[in-house]
Amino acid sequence: MTAHDERVDAYIERAAPFARPLLRQLRRDLHAASPALDESIRWGMPAFLHDGRIVAMLAAFKQHASLTLWRAGDNAARREGEGMGQFGRLTTLAELPNAATIAARVREAIARIAGGVPTPPRNREIRPEAVVPDELRAALDAHPAAAATFASFPPGQRREYVDWITEAKRDDTRARRLAQAIEWLAEGKTRNWKHERR
């Protein structure tokens, strides 16, 4: 079996106590399915690779864990709201997929990699354009530079501002966010400009 990556060990140890046995069992099942899988950390989560390409990923959250099997032909099989991965929110050992299921999916993924088959695309729902609330529209009308930036953004970046403002539960929070949005827009900044690579 491929040597375990110490970073994966550390990830499991940092996980919530309920998640540790789940992650350890899934890790064992993945290596049993293919001893040739290499371990790594991708996007901050344990990843299992074949020839440098991701086959599976594990994740631990506050109240559930997940297993995602890539290139297994059913990336869109998960139902909305059931957590990341094809098996939904995993909270107990009894909820884990059995080793035979994992092995079959891992073999399928490895065959796809060997055959050069790309990852099946996810079914993406096209979201309608965000509805700009009246107070944001009025503020944009009063600040041409902010309005020009907002208009130049693609729909997703406009939606980030709209959602941030409309999701505020209190009026004073909403007003602060609106003022901050206009300031950032006037400076040409996206909603998440602090997290963008420079």
Secondary structure, 3 states (H helix, E strand, C coil): CCCCCHHHHHHHHHCCCCHHHHHHHHHHHHHHHCCCCEEEEECCEEEEEECCEEEEEEEECCCCEEEEECCCCCCCCCCCCCCCCCCCCECCHHHCCCHHHHHHHHHHHHHHHHCCCCCCCCCCCCCCCCCCCHHHHHHHHHCHHHHHHHHHCCHHHHHHHHHHHHCCCCHHHHHHHHHHHHHHHHCCCCCCHHHCCC
